[in-house]
């Protein structure tokens, strides 16, 4: 019995095309000035790695695994475990990003991507699993989730001490939104 492929095409060619498309989306955000640092660190035929820094987050690695249909940002919340109060709050925040009560332009379509945070050495990692083959949507949604994580979760949330001690924000300077 032959197994059907969810995304038709030669896997290697699909992966290379996917990485090229993701790279173009990320470059468009870099060109628009969204990232404070952006560089490609290593790429294979099915996986791409980019060093990215933006907002108040320290430089982190964004990995795109075209074969597994996933984007992962290591250390979105440095020095936080998933079992901590902040880690649990972040999981609830991610779940809320798909709620119908959110404005449509700020909502993540749960039928297209699945958001998960995982404990990793050094902090929490954010993973976005593409559900429907649309890597462009997944990449743009992922970048929007990170933006929401910075400005809504971290800056609007009750994490004053974390922002100062872990992220190194100066409490005497206004935060530019």
Secondary structure, 3 states (H helix, E strand, C coil): CCCCCCCCCCHHHHHHHHHHHHHHHHHHHHHCCCCCEEEEEEECCCEEEEEEECCCCCCEEEEEECCCCEEEEEEEEECCCCCCHHHHHHHHHHHHCCCCCCCHHHCCCCCCEEEEEEEECCEEEEEEEECCCCHHHHHHHHHHHHHHHHHHHHCCCCCHHHHHHCCCCCCCCCCCC
